[in-house]
Amino acid sequence: MRTIYNINTKWAFTKKVDIIPDKIPVDWELVNLPHTWNAIDGQDGGNDYYRNICFYAKQIEKKELPQKDCYYLEINGANSSADVYLNGKHLAHHDGGYSTWRVDITDELIMDNLLVISVDNSHNEKVYPQAADFTFYGGLYRDVNIICVDKSHFALDYYGGPGIKVTPEIINNDAKVHIETWITGLRENKEICYRIFDEKNNDVAKVVSGETKAVLDIKNVHLWHGRKDPYLYKAKIELLENNEVIDCISSKFGCRTFKIDPNNGFFLNGKEYPLRGVCRHQDRWSYGNAILPEHHKEDMELINELGSTTIRLAHYQHDQYFYDLCDEYGMVIWAEIPYISQHNPLANDNAISQMKELITQNYNHPSIVVWGLSNEITMKGDKDPDMINNHRILNNLCHEMDKTRLTTIAVVSPCPIDSPYIKIPDVVSYNHYFGWYGGETSMNGPWFDNFHAKNPNIPIGCSEYGCEALNWHTSNPVQGDYTEEYQAYYHEELIKQLYSRKYLWATHVWNMFDFGADARNEGGENGQNHKGLVTFDRKYKKDSFYAYKAYLSDEPFVHICSKRYINRVEDVTKITVYSNQPVVELFANGISVSIKEGKYFFYFEVPNKGKTIITAVANGLKDESLINKVDTFDESYRMIEKNAVLNWFDITTPEGYFSLNDKISDIMKTVKGKLLFMGLVTKMLPKKGEKVAGGFEMNDSMMSMLGGFTVLRLTGMIGMMGVNLTKEDLLDLNAKLNKIKKKK
């Protein structure tokens, strides 16, 4: 029988790039795995986190290992490239930071061994990801094991997979379960025992043969039906020699069917099953990507509480434990490789190898329904023949390796809807941020209607949408203010628009959690993307979390928004309540203010005098908050950008005249405003056909989005376009705008 020997403890670590040592140097740091060297500097902003080759070393005594014929080193995550050395000899190299891979160390293993693994997260033209809006944490950030097996064993070097492939075929009320395996050193006197167990560990089916493929029958099959009934079977395969088990592997699996209809969305087991959920990044505050099982479990519990039916696991292969949790909790999953942002022909082979690993290692998970080919890959345009050809290769590869699932892509917003690129996969989703990166929230639904009308046979979904929020607050939220109130408003509007469109095959909020993006310098807290519904440390659920819980969850609750916004200047203030109950009553200092009937979102007007305890009551459930009347606005609620050239208090805003705080589209509606932009401002704005931030190509869609930006917000982002404006430049522009009257 195989033994898995974990070697996570007592590694020596160094950032010193030097020769491979023959013994562990005394000045190396002692660490336990999982480990990343970017847990702090990958989250603090400045885009200056350490990216280079680092070394891990560990002494291994063979006598501590079980006595077996063969030994394999198993590495479950080394970002981004890694090399393995045993006793000074180079044994293996691997490119790709998010998958499992193994190395046969049998022939080089002696009594006392020095294992050294070099890990490199520096930029590499041949390995994805190469450019993206998240931190590429370096390190051995998942478990490292030694697997000890007999000479005859289920294969350990087949794309890092589990050695077992389970394909259920549903026929009426029964299932035929096709099981395939791979065996190293299979001899004539060996037999293979295939068995299936139900959730109560009852033996359901059994076949014994000398073949590496078998078909087992399940009568009256119990289907895996998402959150409603995530029922799992277990396939167990034993390798027998003279009736003795010499190796054994197993895998849980689920029996289900699904289809995606361009008009009616997602169907599970023949029934409509709307996919409404979130995207997830794996990292968290002060841990980076070196997270523990309890962190994965906490993430799943929060996503489950929200009521999600689906998760897009962005933008890479996630930990096997999390895929297991997805199966167990009944989440429907989009799994993808880190082929993101920029196509590079030098990395085509790596995209293919990462896809092979993703599918091989995750084939048995019933939660997964689509393989994601790429994300926002047309940032530099959709015409590159090599990029299009590489997508066709990946699409065909997915269908060759897995005939049961579909393929998809996450398309960047400006990509034309008639692009040949979007016709490659089976289904398509777009990443849209109308209402945050320009445009208006009202543009989202009509955009999808237009796509659906012009491409009626292509299933369309929304793979990303969201906006950032920190602990900033206001009674008058506006796009770009980073307040919790604007994020809540944005998601209320998007829920109304997206969830009412049945044809959308899936919608995924960007993002469930704030995450590390060391290049970001915005929102008043650098180094993070704050679009999460939950904070980076998982300690605080933003109000927008409860907006989704109201719509998606069956768990009764009531929630008062803006609890952190206590001091308010207005005489009458708006109180928003989220609940999945049909009636909400609001009290101010114990006196009933109003009773509202409705769905999900409830709005109240409350007198603001002194200190007021607000209580919301819904079907016996209660929630409380506090407001306090003040004479002047509490500036601790207002964002002040770090490293900003200009802040809100620098800008003069005469009534009836424009300023940097006005939207470009409004200014352009006036003759003088248009003339101004034809002059000075057009020098800093890209023209149609030009490349802009991140390599985007300017087109009508991008122009429409830019119209929704305020001038100040746009100037705060054009540094990415290579345009640097001084404070004096902006004040001069504001003075010119102050002379232009607004249209009444």
Secondary structure, DSSP 8 states (H G I E B T S, - for coil): --EEEE--S-EEEE-------SS--TTSEEE-SS--TTTTTTSSSSS----SEEEEEEEEEGGGS---SEEEEEES-EESEEEEEETTEEEEEEE-SSS-EEEE-GGG--SEEEEEEEEE-S--TTSS-SS-SS----EE-S-EEEEEE-SSEE-S-STT--SEEEEEEEETTEEEEEEEE-EES--TTEEEEEEEE-TT--EEEEEEESSSEEEEEETT---EEGGGEE--EEEEEEEEETTEEEEEEEEEE----EEEETTTEEEETTEE---EEEEE---BTTTBT---HHHHHHHHHHHHHHT-SEEEE-SS---HHHHHHHHHHT-EEEEE---BSB--GGGHHHHHHHHHHHHHHHTT-TTEEEEEEEESTBTT-S--HHHHHHHHHHHHHHHHH-SSSEEEEEEETTS-TT-GGGGSSSEEEEE--TTTSSS-GGGHHHHHHHHHHH-TTS-EEEEE------S---SS--TTS--HHHHHHHHHHHHHHHTT-TT-S-EEES-SB-EE-TT---TTSTTEE---SB-TTS--B-HHHHHHHHHH--S--EEES-TT--EE-SSEEEEEEEESSSEEEEEETTEEEEEEE-SEEEEEEEE--SEEEEEEEETTEEEEEEEEE-SS--GGGS---TT-S--GGG----TTB--TTSBHHHHTTSHHHHHHHHTTGGGTS--TTSB-GGG-B--HHHHHHHHTSBHHHHHTTGGGGT----HHHHHHHHHHHTTSB---
